[in-house]
Amino acid sequence: MAAFTMVFYRKQIAERHWVLAATLAFTISLVFRSLDLALCDLFPAGTHFVWHMMNGAMIGLLLQLYIRVQRPAPAVSPNS
């Protein structure tokens, strides 16, 4: 995802902020997933739910990106 973010920024693609936000959401989800077991004693509810929430946010951001960069299908002539 970091590579896609860099490509979007280097090519100055208008929707680059969406891919950056998705990358950040994914990074945050990985941090919380990695710390979950270590934080269980300090935070009895754990941080596993944050992992799921951030993954959901990442998917939502990527869907928004997909919607925004889609190209309309070419019009088909009725005579073709």
C-alpha positions as CSV (number, residue, x, y, z in Angstrom):
1,M,0.0,0.0,0.0
2,A,2.9,2.3,0.7
3,A,4.1,1.7,-2.9
4,F,0.7,2.7,-4.3
5,T,0.7,5.8,-2.1
6,M,4.1,6.8,-3.5
7,V,3.0,6.2,-7.1
8,F,-0.2,8.3,-6.6
9,Y,1.8,11.1,-5.1
10,R,4.6,11.1,-7.7
11,K,2.0,11.1,-10.5
12,Q,0.0,13.8,-8.7
13,I,-3.2,11.8,-9.0
14,A,-6.0,13.9,-7.6
15,E,-7.3,11.1,-5.4
16,R,-4.0,10.5,-3.8
17,H,-5.3,11.5,-0.4
18,W,-7.7,8.6,-0.4
19,V,-4.9,6.0,-0.8
20,L,-2.8,7.8,1.8
21,A,-5.7,7.7,4.3
22,A,-6.2,4.0,3.6
23,T,-2.5,3.3,4.0
24,L,-2.5,5.1,7.4
25,A,-5.7,3.2,8.5
26,F,-4.0,-0.1,7.6
27,T,-0.8,0.9,9.4
28,I,-2.8,1.8,12.6
29,S,-4.7,-1.5,12.3
30,L,-1.4,-3.5,12.2
31,V,0.0,-1.6,15.2
32,F,-3.1,-2.4,17.3
33,R,-3.1,-6.0,16.2
34,S,0.6,-6.4,17.0
35,L,0.1,-4.8,20.5
36,D,-3.1,-6.6,21.3
37,L,-1.6,-9.5,23.3
38,A,0.9,-7.2,25.2
39,L,-1.9,-4.8,26.2
40,C,-4.3,-7.4,27.4
41,D,-3.1,-7.0,31.0
42,L,-3.4,-3.2,30.9
43,F,-6.6,-3.0,28.9
44,P,-8.8,-6.1,29.7
45,A,-11.1,-5.5,26.7
46,G,-8.0,-5.7,24.4
47,T,-7.4,-3.8,21.3
48,H,-8.6,-6.4,18.8
49,F,-11.7,-4.4,18.1
50,V,-9.6,-1.4,17.0
51,W,-7.9,-3.7,14.4
52,H,-11.3,-4.6,13.0
53,M,-12.5,-1.0,13.0
54,M,-9.4,0.3,11.2
55,N,-9.6,-2.5,8.6
56,G,-13.2,-1.6,8.0
57,A,-12.1,2.1,7.6
58,M,-9.4,1.0,5.2
59,I,-11.8,-0.9,3.1
60,G,-14.3,2.0,3.1
61,L,-11.5,4.4,2.0
62,L,-10.3,2.1,-0.8
63,L,-13.9,1.7,-2.0
64,Q,-14.2,5.5,-2.1
65,L,-11.0,5.6,-4.1
66,Y,-12.2,3.0,-6.5
67,I,-15.5,4.9,-7.1
68,R,-13.6,8.1,-7.7
69,V,-11.1,6.8,-10.2
70,Q,-13.5,4.7,-12.2
71,R,-13.7,5.7,-15.8
72,P,-17.1,5.7,-17.4
73,A,-17.7,2.9,-20.0
74,P,-17.5,4.1,-23.6
75,A,-20.9,4.8,-25.1
76,V,-22.2,2.1,-27.4
77,S,-23.8,3.2,-30.6
78,P,-27.3,1.6,-31.2
79,N,-26.2,0.8,-34.8
80,S,-23.2,-1.3,-33.9
